[in-house]
Amino acid sequence: MAGFFLFGGSMDLFEADAEHSAEPQGQPLAARMRPRTLDEFVGQDRILGPGKLLRRAIEADRLNSVILYGPPGCGKTSLAEVIASATHRRFDRTSGVLANVAVLRALIERADHVRRREGQETILFIDEIHRFNKAQQDILLPHVEAGTVTLIGATTHNPMFFINSPLTSRSLVFELSPLSEDAIVTLLGRAVSDERGLAAYRVRAEGDALQQLARLAEGDARRALNSLEIAALSTPVNEQGQVVIDRRVVEDSIQKKIVVYDHDEDGHYDTISAFIKSVRGSDPHAAVYWLAKMLYAGEDPRFVARRLVILASEDIGNADPRGLTVATAAMEAVEFVGMPEARIILAQATTYLATAPKSNASYVAINKAMEDVEAGRSLEVPRHLRNKTLRTAGGAADGKVDTYRYPHDYAGHHVAQDYAPTSTRYYMPDGRQGYEEIIAQRMQRWEAERQGAETDRSAGGTP
């Protein structure tokens, strides 16, 4: 590829490609509506808001190499272009899918030549940088370190796992989030009225059509804008010369049926309630259906995972202690993998918990104990359980045993002694459910030993 350079005035291959790609004709709406300045950039206030590190570095033109990490359509490419514009640097781009070692060397050679000849810095934007192998990533290292190029890498994968640590250590890593519905609605409204967008089509959105489109886009601005363009180009003009977009048109354009599911209203709470009650009621079929409805409607999979973790203790508990392990592992895996594959992980956890034996004994136990504490029943810690205790024979002046007996010194690693000055029994395992059957038998044996020890004490024997 280096052979294509004609540094003498003729246009090289890369310049020809750049000029062609800059032409607005034929570009999708999402490409035409890319922000031109930081002020036009919508969303990502967590890293681009006033006073934030990335914004300060851009405005001061003190930006080193950057890795942008986030889901599709969150603005990684747009942000890279805005950075180039704001810092008045050249912008070259390639992709981890298409580029090879020769292309990388050619781009770096070009950047170095322009820097020495014209004094202009170059931003090298590499989309899907995680697809580069170690050798390809290593090629970038000396040139990033020397400042030959300012690297902006974009990836949908966690860079700490998929990008070489020497490269990440030389870069600032910023995580971009899926765009909020409000941010996407702002972008859609701008596209409807902007000359670069659909102003010529006189688009009128009815009711909450744009809000629904933003919801179905699931944080992906590119998907939302391209669906809006399809809607505008495929909808007949009405008698007033307008293109009217309603909920039905939105459904057709994004190829996804709108599910009645208001994230902050009854649809949200009713569906998660049905989901939890189906798992609690041991109906895996119903539970998976409600799970599918939530995910289809754009529910945050992490929210579902957190509810499963709670349910694993509240409704299954020690009847199957592995339930909590499965639920917490699912929560971590969902965070690591993300959608759409996270749906498989959530389905596995849901079906496991739905078919597990059930018990709410731990839930009842802590609630009952909390009620006693809140009611003012504050018990003093027995002397033999305090921080400094004796493990020698002896007793208090009142005749009561004041020594802590170490359970591992006794047969079965258990010895009957008082651990709280109360006879209240909080935890009552269900002796007919899963592992709690074994726990109940063990506790019955310990209770018998305790009662035997009390009988010995009342008869004047040795405890």
N, C-alpha and C positions, 0 to 999 in steps of 0.2 A: 504493500500500500504506500510505502514511503516514496516509491517511484512516481507517484502522481503529483508530487510537489513541483510547482513551476514558479519558484520565487524570482520572478523577473517582471511581473506585471500580469501574466496570464492567470486566469482563474483556475484554482486547483479543484480537485474532486469535492473536497469538503465544503469549499465555498459555494460550489454549484448546488450541492445538496442543501446547504443552509439557506441560500436564496430561494430555492424552490419551496422549501418548507415554510418560509415566511409569507408566502402568498396566501391571502385569505380565501381565495376561491377553492371550494371543495373541502375546506376544513370543517370538522364537526363543530357544533355549537360550543362544546366544552373547551375546545382549543381556541376558538375565537374570543371566548369570554375570560381567558386567563387574566388575572390581575396584572396591571402594569406598574403599580407602585405598592409600597407597604400599606398605605392607607386604603387601597382597594382590596387588600387581602382580607378575606373573611374567615373567622375562626382561628383556632390555635392561640388564643389570648394568653394561655398559660406559658407559652414560650415567646410570644411576639407582642405581648401587651407592653404598654409604656413602662420603661425602666427595666424590662426583662433583659437577661444577658444577650440573647440572640439579637434582639432589636438594637441594643446598644452597640454591639459589635458591627452590625450592618451599617448603622448610621454613621459610625466613626470610621468605617472602612478599615477595620482592624480584624477582619475575619480570617481565621485559619481554616484548615480543612474541616469539613462537617460531614457527619453521617446522619441522614434523616430516616427515621424508622417509624413506620405506621402502615395502616391498612390501605387498600386501593382507594383512590379518589379523595384522599384527605388533604391533598395540596402539595405533595413533595416536589413534583416537577415545577409547578407554578411558583413555589417558594424559591427554588433554585434560579429560575428566570428573573424573578423580582430581585434577588440578591445581586445577580449580574448587572441588572439595570441600575440598581441603587448605588453600586460601587463602580460603575462605568468600566466594567471588565468585559473582555470578550467572553463569549459563551460557546463552548463546544460540548457536544453531547454524544454519548454512545450508550450501549446497553450490554449488560452481562450476558445476554442471550446471543447477541450478534457479533460482538467484538472478539478479537483474538489478540495474541501477543503482538503481531505485526501492526494491527490497528492502534493499539495502545502506544507503541513506540512512535508511530507516525504522528499521533495527536500530541504527544509530549514534545517531539522534535519541532512540530509546528509552533506550539506554545513558546518554546524556548527561543525560536527564531524571531517571532513577533515581539517577544519581550526585549530581546537585544536590539532589534532593528527599530522598533517603534516605541519602546518603553511602556507597552500596555500589558497588564497582567491578564491571565486567562483563567476562567473557571471551567474546569473539566467536570461535567455532570455525567455520572455513570448510573443509569437506572438498573435496578435489579443487580446491584453489585455483589450480592451474596452468591450469585451464580458463577463468579470468577473462582477458579481454583487457586490454590496457594501460590503457585508460580506466577499467575497473572497478578494477584494482589501484591506479591513481592516486587514486581516491576515498578509499581507505583511508589513504593516506599522512599527511595532516595530523592525522587523528584518532588514528592510532597514535603519531605524534610528540607530540601533546598529551596522550596518556594517557586519552583519552575511552573507549577500549576497549583491552583487552589482547588482541591478535590471536594466535590459534593456528591456523595454516594447516597442512593435511595434504595431502601429495601423494605419488604414487608415482613422480614424475618428478624428475630432478635439478633442484633449485631454482635452481642457478646458470645453467641454460639456459632454464628455463621460467617463472621469476618475475622481475619487474623488479628490477634491482640496487638502486634506491632503497629498495625494500621489504625485500629481504634484508639490506641494510646496517643497517636499523633493527631487525633481528630476530636472535635466536640461532637458528642452524640446527643441528638434531640429526638424525643419520641413525640410523634404527632398522633392525635386522637381522631377517631371518626367524627365527622362534623355533626354538630347538633342539628335538630330539625329546624330551629330558628335560623341558623346560619345558612342552611340549604335553601330555606324559603327566601332569605335575602338574596341569594345568588339567582334563584329562579325569577324573582321579581325584577332584578336588574337585567336579566337576559330578555325578559319580555319587553322592556322599555328601551333598551340600549340599541343604538344604530348598528353596533357590531353584532347584535343578537337578532331578535325577532321583531324589532320595531316596525319593519316594513310589512309584516304580516297582520298587524293590528290584532294581536292576541288578547283575548279577555278570558281570565280565569274566573269561573263561577264558584261561589261559596268557598269551601275549604279545599278546592282541588289541588292547589299548590302545596298546602300543608300535608295532604294525603300523599302526594308525590314525594315530598321530602321524607315522610315516614317510611314509605316503601323502599326508598333508596338506601336505607339503613346506613347512613353516614357517608355514603359515596356520592360526592358532588358530581363526578363525571357521569355516573349512571343517571342521576337526576336530570342533568342538563341535556344529555343525549336523548333521554325519554321525552323531555319537553319538546325537543326539536322534532322528534318523530310525530308527536301529537300535533304540533303546529303544521307540519307539512302534509299530514294525512287527513286532517279534518277539513271538510268543505267550508267555504266561506258562506256566512249567512247573508240575509237580505241587506243588512247594514254594512256589509263588507268586512265583517269581523270573523276571526277564528275563535270560536267559543270552546274552551276546554273545561270539562266537568269531571266528576268522579269516574264516570264510565269510560271516558276517553283516557283518563290516567291509567285505569286498570289495563286497557287494551295496549297502551303505549309501553308500559313497563313490563307487560306480560306477567302480571301478578295480581291476583284477586285481593281486594281490600278486605281484611278481616276486621270485624267490629271489635276493636281492642283499644280503648283509650288508656294510654299509659299512666295517666294520673287520675283516672276515674274508675267507674264501676267495672268496665271491661277488664281492666288490669287486675283489680282485686278479686273479682269473681272467678277469673280463670285460674289464678294462682291458688285460690281457695279450693277450687275443684281439683286441681292437680294434687295438692297436699292431701286432701281427703281421700282421693283415689289411692294414693300410695299407702296412707294409713289404713285404708279399708282393704288392702291386699288385692287390688284390681290392677294388674300391670297393663292391661289393654286400655282401660280408660286413662290411666296415668300417662301412657305414651301419647295418646291422642291430645290431651291437654298440653303436654310438652311440645308437641309438634305445632299446635295452634299458637303457642306463645312465641316460639322461635320464628315461625313464619311471619308473625306480626311484627317482628323486630325486637322482641324482648331481649334484654341484656342477658346472655347465657351465664354470666357471673352471678346475677341475681338469683337465677334458678339454682345454681350450684350451692350458693349460701343457704338457701332454704332447705336443700337436701341435707346439708350438714346438720342443721338444727333438728330436722325430722329424725335423723339417724339416732340422736340421743333422746329426743322427746318421745318418740313412738316405738322405737325398737330397743334402744338401750342395751342392757346386758343379755337380753334374749338372743341377740346375735351381735357380740361386740365387734365383729368384723364390719358391721354396717357403717360405723363411724370411720373406720379406716378406708373403706371404699368411697365414702362421700368426700372425705378430705382429699384423697388422691384424685378424685374426679375434679374437685375445685381447682387444684393445682394444675391438672392437665388441661382444663378448659382455659385457664389463664395463659398457659404456655402455647397451646395449639391455636386457639381462636376458631371462629366460624369460617367455613361451614362444617369442618370436621368435628368441632366440639359437640355437635348434635349427637354423634355416635357415643361419645363419652358420657354425655348426660343420659342417653337412653340406657346404657349399661347400668349406671348407678341407679336410675329410676326403677328399672325392672328388678335389680337385686334387692333394693329396699322394699319394693312392693311385695315381693315374694318371701321376704324374711319373716321369721316369727316376731310377734309384736309384744311389747311391754312398755308401759309408761311409768314403771315403778320408780325409776330415777327422777323423772319429772315430778311425780307426786312427792317424793322424799324431799327434794330441795325446796319445793313450794311450801311444804308443811314446816320445815325447819326455818325458812325465811319468815313465815308468819309468826312463829314463836319469838324469833329475834326481834322482829318489828313490833311485837306486842310488849316488848320490854322484858322478856324472859332472858336475862343475861346471866349466864351461869359462870361461876368462878372455876378456873382451871384447877383440878385436883392437884394436891401437892406432889404426888408421885409422877405426875405428867409434866411438871414444869421443866424449864430449860436445864436446870441443874438438879438432878435426882440421884438418889443413892441406889446402888444395886446390892446392898448388904442387908442382912436380917436386922430387924428392929421395928419400932413402932412409935407412934406419937403418944403424947401424954394421955390422950383420951382413949387409948387402947386400939385405935384404928391403924391398920397397916399403912405405913407412909413410904414404902419402898416400891420402886418400879421394877417389875419382873420382866426380864428380857425374853420375849416369846421364843426366840431361837434356842434358848437353853432348855426348852421343854419338848416333850414328845409331840409330834405333829406340828411343831412350830406354833403352838397356841397354848396360852394359859389364861384361865378365867380371872379377869381383874376389871375394875371399873375404869372406863375411859371418859365418862361424863356423869355428873351428879344428877342423873335423870333416868327414869325407866321408860321414857318415851321411845317407841320404835318407829323410825322414819322410813327406812327402806324395807319394803315388803315385796320381795321378788315373787313373780308368778311361777309357782312350782310346776306349771303345766306347759310352759312356753320355752322352747329352745334351751339355751345354755342356762337360763335362770332356774331350770329344774335342778341342775347340779348345784347352783349357788344356794338355792333354798334348802337342799339337803345338808349342805355344809353348814349353813347358818343354824339349822335345827340341831345339829350335833353340838355346835358351840354353845347354843342356848342351853342344852341339857347339861353341859359341863359347868356353865355359869350357875345354873340353879343348884347343881350338886355342891358347888363351892359355897354358895350361900347357906345351904343346909348344914354344911360342916361348920361354918362360922357361927351359926345360931346355936349349934350343939356344943360349941366351945372347942372345936377341933382346929387344926392348922389350915389356913386358907390355901 
